[in-house]
């Protein structure tokens, strides 16, 4: 077999590998685009999490994964159906293709989760909604613990339950508040105290105060 004929026979395999690589790159682009959009979008609180309405990004991501898997299957079929290839070479080629495909699939999935906030993956937060005395301001507290660390992210909810991120605070020894907050509201700032999770020299619980400025979108409503 001449070099030219070998190259011609290898063209389908080259195309499959190129498609798999291209789909992996597209997954990275899609995942990054979705995360960028999430950071620029005010999500809606659903009661157990946040809805960013990213169906179009999700659909594109899964389409690229499916195309990558189909290309890998075709590549396997091409390798195993080669008559002039020995059984050892077929098994070796198939094994390498599977390893390569699993690696790309891992990259595809990783591209969708690499920029996700580890807070929701490790802390498994509980959500609590609290209001100030007037009921004009509603704050959403996402309380979570991980090992000996406690962290709470604070959001402000509007009438349509859009969650505007205000900030976060941490506690020691995994302390959480269980949604018990006394919120005060003045001008454009909300404040509340929280148990830090430690005691002072006299054995009293250490409490700290957190203050956050409200977003313009909330103040203008």
Secondary structure, 3 states (H helix, E strand, C coil): CCHHHHHHHHHHHHHHHHHHHHHHHHHHHHHHHHHHHHHHCCCEECCCCEECCCHHHHHHHHHHHHHHHHHHHHHHHHHHCCCCCCHHHHHHHHHHHHHHHHHHHHHHHHHHHCCCCHHHHHHCCEEEEEECCCCCCEEEEEEEEECCEEEEEEEEECCCCEEEEEEEEEEECCCCCCCCCCCEEECCEEEEEEEEEEECCCCCEEEEEEEEECCHHHHCC
